[in-house]
Each structure stands twice: as C-alpha cells, then as structure tokens.
Amino acid sequence: EAGVAQSPRYKIIEKRQSVAFWCNPISGHATLYWYQQILGQGPKLLIQFQNNGVVDDSQLPKDRFSAERLKGVDSTLKIQPAKLEDSAVYLCASSSGGGLASYEQYFGPGTRLTVT
Amino acid sequence: GNSVTQMEGPVTLSEEAFLTINCTYTATGYPSLFWYVQYPGEGLQLLLKATKADDKGSNKGFEATYRKETTSFHLEKGSVQVSDSAVYFCALSERTGTASKLTFGTGTRLQVTL
C-alpha cells in the first residue's frame, strides 16, 4: 500500500512570496489533515477535510493560508504572503476513520519550508 | 482545551537500558491516546495506541498503559537499542461532532549509545 505522498520535500522562499504544497493521501482515505510542525514543537493541526469538505479549520491563519481538496482526493495548502514565522515542516496525514478518535492517522514525509 | 505534556529531552541512554518517557494529558472527554515516533529524516509513524482506560498498547518492545486516574500514558521499553534513537511524540485524539484531531506533545528526543 502506497503511503501519503507530499511535494516538494524542501522549499526556500523569501518573505512576502507565495508557496504551495501538494498532498496525495492513501487511496480510499476520506479524511485528510494538514499540520504545521515548528522546530522543537509537536505538530499543530491547521485544517481537516472529510472528503472534499472542511470540518475543522479553526487554527488556520485564514488571512494568509488557504487549502483545498478537489474531488475528495489530492489537497493543496497555500501560503500567500509568507512570513518568517511560517518556517516549519508542513505535514499531511490521512485516515480512513471518518473522524473517529481511535483511528490511526498516516503521515507523509513533510515539506520543510524555510522563509528568509 | 485538550493538551499533552511530555518530559523534556534529550534523553540519552546506553544500549540495553530501561526507558521511560512520561506523558500526561488534559482532556474534557474520553480521548484515545497514541505514541508516534519520528526517525531522522522520516515522517511520523504510529508506535502504539490505547483507546480506553486501562488498555495497554504495545509494539516493537514498547508499551504504554492508559491510566485515567492519573491522566497518564507513559512510554516504556525494557531494553533500548541504538536503532530506537528518534523523537517520540505523545498525542491524544478526541472526537467532537464529525471531526477528530490529534493534539501532540512537544516531543522527546531519545539518543541511545553503544
């Protein structure tokens, strides 16, 4: 079974530029998550999709971050404009659990963003 | 809100030593509890989980017991190996409505030496 795929793996941009990350979840997984992991901290949920609908985006900085999940499969996360404090690893995860708390989330390798 | 507190690292042990990484949580309901591991250069992987009080999760020699009375989920291993060197994250998941999300601790780096 193929895992969660993410690209690019690394990205370096200047502040005020825009950037986009792509995620392809495990086939058949209805739930998709984007997390932000700042160095030395645990991952923090940014947004959660159930199929192609948003179920939780309470911690997404909506003035600069946006995300979509077209057709309930792939997802993109965009930052525009980027700030220095956006430097982090962006993790995508998927789950088959339909929101059940006990279901495992499978994580991709992450995209390491450096904003200079 | 929900939160997870882990012991700070790094934890440095010699091979074959006993490992304990403490984890306590605060939650309003009945969460599921997880330990995830992140090896160098890799993504997060589920190590073990427990879904209700007194459950014991175990995998690869690691184990943790869901203690509701002490709101704890400490990770233990009787004899660590160099290959166990990684960052370990304790996390809880609670369902609210149609959503559930993981709340992570800050992670504990384990370094095992020969």
Interface residues (C-beta under 8 A of the other chain):
Chain A: G3 V4 Y33 G40 Q41 G42 P43 K44 L45 Q48 Q50 V55 D56 L91 A93 G97 G99 L100 A101 S102 Y103 E104 Q105 Y106 F107 G108 P109 G110
Chain B: V4 P31 S32 F34 Y36 E42 G43 L44 Q45 L46 K49 T51 F89 A91 S93 E94 R95 G97 T98 A99 S100 K101 L102 T103 F104 G105 T106 G107
